[in-house]
Amino acid sequence: MFSRPKQPTISLPLYNSPRSPRPYSQTQRRNRTRYMALGLFSFLLLATFFAFSKATPLIYPQKAELALQNAAVFKNEMEAVKDIYVGNDVSNLSSLNHLVIVTGHAILLDKANYKNDEAWVLESFQKGGQVATFIDHILKGIEIAKNDVRALLVFSG
């Protein structure tokens, strides 16, 4: 009575169905091998260049002398930092019951010039006025610890 007209069947490709592998031609295999060898050679060349660039003080004595001078300057600066931050020996830690922590987020390198930005290790956004805040925090921490004999003052940051 009511019959449907026959419609053509639509067939969509199945993308997840396994395909039969197409064999590579001899030329394609050769090209693939050449590209892989070229990539490996390039990587090894760059790695060798990087390794020798790190070894330039051994190859060029002038650069070695400069590196040694920089190391000596760094050592002197670290000795200055050590001299600044070495505290007194506290023989009886059991009597301490308060901890005063001053966070500074900077390192002082030159105690004679402590009010200037150049005397501190600072990030670019810390320059131009934050040193005064660091000094205020340090002085307040010293004041609190001085008024409390059972307090230990620690600088952090």
N, C-alpha and C positions, 0 to 999 in steps of 0.2 A: 503494500500500500504506500507507505512512505519510504522510498528508497533514496539513499544518498547517492549523489553522483560521485563517481570514482575520481579521486584527486591524485595527482602524481605524488609519489613518495619523495620526500626531501632527505637527502643523505648528507650529514655533516662529517667532516673528518674528525677522527679521534686523535687528539694531540697527545694523549698519555699512552697510547698504544705503542708497543715497541716496534721500532722500524728495523728493517734488515740493514745491517751495516754495509755501507758502500766501501768497497776496498779502495785503498789509496793507490794511486798510480805511482809508478817508480819515481817520476819527477816530483810529485807532491811529497813523497817521503824524503827525498834528497833535500828539497827546499826546507822542510820542517827541521831536519837535522842541521842544516846550515844555520838557520835562525837560532836554534838552541845553542849551537856552538858559538855563534857570534854573541849571544846574550851572556853566556858563561865567560867568554873572553873579556867582554866589557866589564862585567862584575869584578873579575880578578884584577883587571887593570886599575879600576877605581880603588879597590881594596889595597893594592900595592902602593898606589899614589898616596892614599891616606896614611898608610903606615910609614912611608918615607917622609911625609910632611911632618909627622910627629918626631921623627928622628933627625931633623935638620940641625939641632944643636950638636949632634955627633958628626955631621958632615961638614958644617960650616962653623969654624971655631969662633967667629965674631958673634954669631948668634948664641953660642954656648956661653961666652963671656957675659953677654947681656942677660941671659937667663940666670946666670949665677949672681949677677948684681941685683936683679929683681928678687931672687931668693933671699939675698942678704938683707935687702930693704924690708921684705916681708917678715923675716925673722926678727929684725929690730923692732918693727911695729908690734909683733906679737909679744915680744919681751916688754914693751911699754904697756900693752894691755894687761899683761900678767902683773906688772908692778902696780898698776892702778887698782886692780880688782882683788889683790891678795888681802885677805882680812886677818884679824888677830885670831890666835888659837883660843877656842873656848874650851876650857878644861872640864867644866861641869855642865854638860848639856841637860842633865836631869833636872836642874833648877829652872830651866826655861819652860814656860807654858803658853807663851804668846808668840805668834808668828806675824811679822810685818813684812808684806811683800810689796815691792815697788816695781811696777811694770814700766819699762821705758821704751821698748821696741827700737833701741838703737845701741850702738857700742861707742864708747868714748875712746879715742886714740891719743889725744893730746890734752893732758890735764892742765897744762899751763894756758891753753887757749880754749877752754871748755865752753865759752859763751858763743863761739862762732860755729857755723854749720860745717866748716872744713875740718873741725876737730872730731867730728862724729862720723860713723858709718851710717848714712841715711839713704833711704829711697828717695826718688825724685819728688814724690808727693809730700815728703816730710820736711823738705827744705823750705826756708822762709818763715821761721817763727815757732816751729815746734820745739826747738832746743830749749827755749825758755820754759815751756811746759814740762819738759823732762827734768830740768833743774828744780822747778817748783816741787815736783813729785819726789825727787830725791831728798830735798830739804825737809819736806813734810815727813817722809819716812824716817829720817834721822831724828827729827824732833820727837816723834812718837816713840821710837826705840830708846831714845835718851831718857825720856820720862818714865819708862817702864824697865826696871832692872831685870825682869824675867822675860823680856822680849828678845827675839832673834830677828835681825833685819836681813832680808834676802832681796837681792836685785835680780829681776827676771825680765826677759823680753828680748 
